[in-house]
Amino acid sequence: MAVVAVLYCFFFILEFFDEDIYEIIGSNFKISQRKFFA
């Protein structure tokens, strides 16, 4: 049961930070693209 609780909390945190993580990844990808083209 402890493992299930940890997994539940883990997925809850993933859902909570989902949009923020995508924004961070997107901004980092854009920055790396600028460095690549520059």
BELSUL-V93753 format. One record per residue. N is the residue number from 1. SS is DSSP state (H for helix, E for strand, C for the rest). OMEGA is omega in degrees with one decimal (none if undefined). NEAR is the number of other ideal C-beta (glycine too) atoms within 8 Angstrom. Layout:
N,SS,OMEGA,NEAR / N,SS,OMEGA,NEAR
//
This chain:
1,C,-178.9,4 / 2,H,-179.7,5 / 3,H,179.4,6 / 4,H,-179.9,7 / 5,H,179.5,8 / 6,H,179.0,8 / 7,H,179.2,8 / 8,H,178.5,8 / 9,H,-179.0,8 / 10,H,179.6,8 / 11,H,177.6,8 / 12,H,178.7,8 / 13,H,178.8,8 / 14,H,179.5,8 / 15,H,-176.7,7 / 16,H,-176.9,6 / 17,H,-173.8,8 / 18,H,-175.8,8 / 19,H,-179.6,6 / 20,H,-179.3,7 / 21,H,179.4,8 / 22,H,178.5,8 / 23,H,179.5,8 / 24,H,179.5,8 / 25,H,-179.9,8 / 26,H,-179.4,8 / 27,H,178.3,8 / 28,H,179.5,8 / 29,H,178.5,8 / 30,H,179.5,8 / 31,H,-179.7,8 / 32,H,176.8,8 / 33,H,179.7,8 / 34,H,177.9,8 / 35,H,-177.3,7 / 36,H,-178.2,6 / 37,H,-180.0,5 / 38,C,none,4
//
